[in-house]
Structure formats: C-alpha cells, structure tokens
Amino acid sequence: MAMFDRVKNIDRRIIFLCIVLSVIVPLLLDITFTEKASPIVKNIFDKIESLPSGSRVLLSLDYGPSTVPEIQPMVNALVRHLNEKNHKVYFMCLWATGQNLTTITVDSVQAREFPEKVYGVDYVNLGYKAGNEGLINVLLTDMKKMYTTDVHGTYIDDLEIMRPVRNLTGFDLIVGLGGGTPGIKEWILFAGDPGRIPVAGGSTAVQAPLLYPYWPNQLLGLMGGIKGAAEYESELITYYPKYKLKSKPGIKMMGPQAVAHIVIMLFIIIGNITFFAQRAREGKAKGK
Amino acid sequence: MKRQIPLIITAIVGAVLIVSVFIPHDPFGRLGENFSVYFDIIAVFAFILGGGNLIRVHGNRIYKRAQDWPFSIVTVAGFLVTLVAGAFKIGNPNGIKGDVAAPGSLFTMIYDNIFTPLQATMFSILAFFVASAAYRAFRAKNREATILLVTAFIILLGRTPVGHYVTFWLPPALEFFHVPVLANWIMSIPNLAGQRAIMIGISLGVISMSLRMILGIERGYMGEGSK
C-alpha cells in the first residue's frame, strides 16, 4: 500500500519531465504517421480545388504567437494550395497580433515560394483594422470604407487585385484562421450568413468543438488543431507530390502529439488505479 | 440629461440596427452601415482608453510603491517602448509609410524577440499543467465522471493516428467502433447537440439583455443597476 501512496503523491516534476520527453523524443526521432483527411477537412480542400482558376479567396489570420504552432501549418498549406490553383489571395487580420504573422506568411511562403506571383495582382496584404465583428459588418457592404490602403500605404484603387472587389460578396471563399474571438464564428455570423459567402476555418483544437454546430451548412469545413493541419498537408501532398519534400510541420508535430496523448492517458489510468486502491483500502478499514 | 442622453442613443442605435437587418433599404440600411462605421471608429479609441488606463493603474502602483511595484515599471516601459516603436515606425526600412510589421523595424524586433517567446512560453506551460491536473483530478468517481473519462480517452486517441492503429483490425460490420469514427461521431453528434443547446440558450439571453438595454431597463453599462 505504501507503493500506491508513493505513486498517488508523485512529484509533479516527474510528470512534467515525462511530458517534456514525450514531445522531444518523437521530434528527435522524427516519428511521423500517415494521415488521411477527414470529411470536415477534405471539404475545404475540395472547395479550393474545385474553384475556377483566378477565384478570389480571403484569408483572415486572426491569431497571435501563442497559437502559431497550431495555426501556422494550416496557413502555409492553404497559401501553397491557393497558389497552385492560381487563385487570388487576400490577406487580412482581425487581431492586432496577426499583422506581424501575416507579414511573415507573405514574406516566407507567398513571396519566397511563388516568386512569379505579383504583389497587387495575384496577392495583397491588407493588414489589421480595429473593430472586430463591427469591421466585418462594414466590409460586407463596402471594403473601401475601412481599407483605403494596404499595409504598404498603397491606395486600394491603385491595386489591380482590389478592382473587382467592392465588398465581401466579391470573394468566392473566406477562410478564417484563428484561435479565439473575433474569429471563425464572427466570419460566419457577420459575413457568411448575411452575404451568402462560403466560409471555411482553421482553429485551435480546444476551439474546434465550439464550431461544430455551424458545420456543414454555415461552415464549409474546419481544420481543428495540429491534426487538422496534418490532414490538410497530407491531402496537399497527395494532389501535389512536390510538397512531400517541403516542410510539413503539421504532420511532423503529430508524432509528439500522439506520444504526449498516450503519456497523459497512462497518467490518468495510473491515477485511477491508485484511486480505486485507496477506496478499497478505506472500505476494508470501515468494515473492520 | 447625463443619464437620459446615453439611454436615448442606445435606444435609437439598437432599434435602427435591428430594423436595418429586416429592412435593408434607405434610410435604415444606410443608417445601419453608418452606425457600424462609427462603431469601428470608436473601437480605435478603446485602445487609447486601454493604454491610458494601463498607465494610470501602474503609475499609481509605482508612485505608492505598492506590492511588486518593480513589475509595473517593466509593464509601463514595455508599453511605451512598443508604442513609440510602432507609432513612429522606428528602424522601418520603408519609412513612416511602410508596413508597421516590416522586417527590420524595432517594432518587429520587439514582436519577434520578446512578445512571441513570452506568449509561446505561457501557452506551452499549459501542457504541463493539463497533464498534472489530469493525473490528480480525472477520476472515475461516479457514473457521470466515468462517461466523461471514456469520452476523453476516445477523443485523445481519435485525435492521433494511434487511434487508427488500435482498432484498424475491426471488421466492416463494427466500423462504428473504429476509434477515429467514434471520435468523429462524438464531435458531430453529442458535442454538436450540447453546443447548440448552449448557443441557443446564450442567444436567448443576449436577445433579452439587448431588449432590456434598448428599452432602458438594464443600465449596468452606465455603471448603474437595473431599474
């Protein structure tokens, strides 16, 4: 019984150490698994795949550095896919912390991997504007009321890519990528529903269950956490095998996630064994 | 007057915004649009209020040498340095008209080297606390807790490829019990039903609260209690 007590009162630093190892070891050993896109993720991929070349897609990067590991792999995969299909990509953000991440995405993926694409013709970075859902409300009727220039100070009217877009209804698809409020829910309520614009999303794993009520009628598809990102990456690799050699952080992070989940489950099982052992011991003592 | 004017503004704006959804034609449509623009402009001023409040609260703490006041110096200094770096675009290769987040600017340096590691660290620490808390508190004490525990296990397994390997051998007739299928079912049926019920409940609450505000019954937003 002393052993059960020792296990029950285990030093939490041992638990922390196990979690550290469960993340680091699979990363070092490069443990990866085969992923298959679930219907909720595949819907987004199929929609982008089926849109005619040159369709206008708005990416709203509504997150901060804390959720980069979960959201950024989705953003990178989406940007690659949109460019492969020659769609017009519009970047913006509802979060002040998103502007730097948008610029990083534009510089490190859009401009670096697709140098043939022209800024202002094939893609544009509109940046951040305050107002949350109020901002979406205005963009739905008139984009130029809020966005008079892009992040570089160039007038919207001088950008070729912006000419056919008067308001949000000019987009063929809106993809909200975020980890909180305002985010995907606001895009559905204030743009997708009133404007009848298809909305898809990518969120953190903890946020995903809250968005399921909108799927599939109001929300076209949803990438939830690293798993969602890994599924999208695997679908991209299936259609465009050249990305097999490129960075695929979603798939790579599924290894540590799988091992960490198993470690947590083992701890829960051990915790319950000690709990039942203690209960049996207390029952016996009462019986005496 | 001090009380009546905000009440009148709330009643008019609230009523017009509701009407503009059902009658999106002039004058309601245009008024609804304009009110949304005013909201966005006012939202920008919230930053000024927030910044002012931060300086007031932490300035007081520093002045009074309250508990942990040196941390307030770090907060105020961090705020002011970031504000100046962003507002004047210090070090921005494209000058004052360039993107505030342009690589090489002081603002981006602060964001990349201070803000990003701090936020990432805070969020990462959660994994350790979740593991520790799950070990100590996640017990099958009764029937409800056991259902929760089993559901959590299925989702934990289903969100990883391990779930597939655990039950891939099941015959097609038992495909429903394949862990990823079961996890998807939990998310799409019981979770969805529960979330929808919560959302409908919250929405009804928001509608009644909004009506109370428009009618001037609820005055909590003005620092008063209900009428």
Boltz contact constraints between the chains, C-beta under 6 A:
constraints:
  - contact:
      token1: [A, 12]
      token2: [B, 132]
      max_distance: 6.0
  - contact:
      token1: [A, 15]
      token2: [B, 131]
      max_distance: 6.0
  - contact:
      token1: [A, 15]
      token2: [B, 132]
      max_distance: 6.0
  - contact:
      token1: [A, 15]
      token2: [B, 135]
      max_distance: 6.0
  - contact:
      token1: [A, 16]
      token2: [B, 128]
      max_distance: 6.0
  - contact:
      token1: [A, 19]
      token2: [B, 127]
      max_distance: 6.0
  - contact:
      token1: [A, 19]
      token2: [B, 128]
      max_distance: 6.0
  - contact:
      token1: [A, 19]
      token2: [B, 131]
      max_distance: 6.0
  - contact:
      token1: [A, 33]
      token2: [B, 161]
      max_distance: 6.0
  - contact:
      token1: [A, 64]
      token2: [B, 119]
      max_distance: 6.0
  - contact:
      token1: [A, 65]
      token2: [B, 116]
      max_distance: 6.0
  - contact:
      token1: [A, 65]
      token2: [B, 119]
      max_distance: 6.0
  - contact:
      token1: [A, 65]
      token2: [B, 120]
      max_distance: 6.0
  - contact:
      token1: [A, 66]
      token2: [B, 119]
      max_distance: 6.0
  - contact:
      token1: [A, 66]
      token2: [B, 123]
      max_distance: 6.0
  - contact:
      token1: [A, 99]
      token2: [B, 101]
      max_distance: 6.0
  - contact:
      token1: [A, 100]
      token2: [B, 101]
      max_distance: 6.0
  - contact:
      token1: [A, 100]
      token2: [B, 111]
      max_distance: 6.0
  - contact:
      token1: [A, 103]
      token2: [B, 101]
      max_distance: 6.0
  - contact:
      token1: [A, 130]
      token2: [B, 43]
      max_distance: 6.0
  - contact:
      token1: [A, 130]
      token2: [B, 44]
      max_distance: 6.0
  - contact:
      token1: [A, 131]
      token2: [B, 40]
      max_distance: 6.0
  - contact:
      token1: [A, 131]
      token2: [B, 43]
      max_distance: 6.0
  - contact:
      token1: [A, 134]
      token2: [B, 36]
      max_distance: 6.0
  - contact:
      token1: [A, 134]
      token2: [B, 39]
      max_distance: 6.0
  - contact:
      token1: [A, 134]
      token2: [B, 40]
      max_distance: 6.0
  - contact:
      token1: [A, 135]
      token2: [B, 40]
      max_distance: 6.0
  - contact:
      token1: [A, 137]
      token2: [B, 36]
      max_distance: 6.0
  - contact:
      token1: [A, 138]
      token2: [B, 36]
      max_distance: 6.0
  - contact:
      token1: [A, 138]
      token2: [B, 37]
      max_distance: 6.0
  - contact:
      token1: [A, 138]
      token2: [B, 40]
      max_distance: 6.0
  - contact:
      token1: [A, 141]
      token2: [B, 33]
      max_distance: 6.0
  - contact:
      token1: [A, 145]
      token2: [B, 37]
      max_distance: 6.0
  - contact:
      token1: [A, 151]
      token2: [B, 99]
      max_distance: 6.0
  - contact:
      token1: [A, 152]
      token2: [B, 99]
      max_distance: 6.0
  - contact:
      token1: [A, 153]
      token2: [B, 97]
      max_distance: 6.0
  - contact:
      token1: [A, 209]
      token2: [B, 191]
      max_distance: 6.0
  - contact:
      token1: [A, 212]
      token2: [B, 187]
      max_distance: 6.0
  - contact:
      token1: [A, 212]
      token2: [B, 191]
      max_distance: 6.0
  - contact:
      token1: [A, 212]
      token2: [B, 192]
      max_distance: 6.0
  - contact:
      token1: [A, 213]
      token2: [B, 192]
      max_distance: 6.0
  - contact:
      token1: [A, 213]
      token2: [B, 195]
      max_distance: 6.0
  - contact:
      token1: [A, 213]
      token2: [B, 196]
      max_distance: 6.0
  - contact:
      token1: [A, 227]
      token2: [B, 159]
      max_distance: 6.0
  - contact:
      token1: [A, 257]
      token2: [B, 160]
      max_distance: 6.0
  - contact:
      token1: [A, 258]
      token2: [B, 160]
      max_distance: 6.0
  - contact:
      token1: [A, 258]
      token2: [B, 162]
      max_distance: 6.0
  - contact:
      token1: [A, 261]
      token2: [B, 156]
      max_distance: 6.0
  - contact:
      token1: [A, 261]
      token2: [B, 160]
      max_distance: 6.0
  - contact:
      token1: [A, 264]
      token2: [B, 131]
      max_distance: 6.0
  - contact:
      token1: [A, 264]
      token2: [B, 134]
      max_distance: 6.0
  - contact:
      token1: [A, 265]
      token2: [B, 156]
      max_distance: 6.0
  - contact:
      token1: [A, 267]
      token2: [B, 135]
      max_distance: 6.0
  - contact:
      token1: [A, 268]
      token2: [B, 134]
      max_distance: 6.0
  - contact:
      token1: [A, 268]
      token2: [B, 138]
      max_distance: 6.0
  - contact:
      token1: [A, 271]
      token2: [B, 135]
      max_distance: 6.0
  - contact:
      token1: [A, 272]
      token2: [B, 139]
      max_distance: 6.0
  - contact:
      token1: [A, 272]
      token2: [B, 140]
      max_distance: 6.0
  - contact:
      token1: [A, 275]
      token2: [B, 139]
      max_distance: 6.0
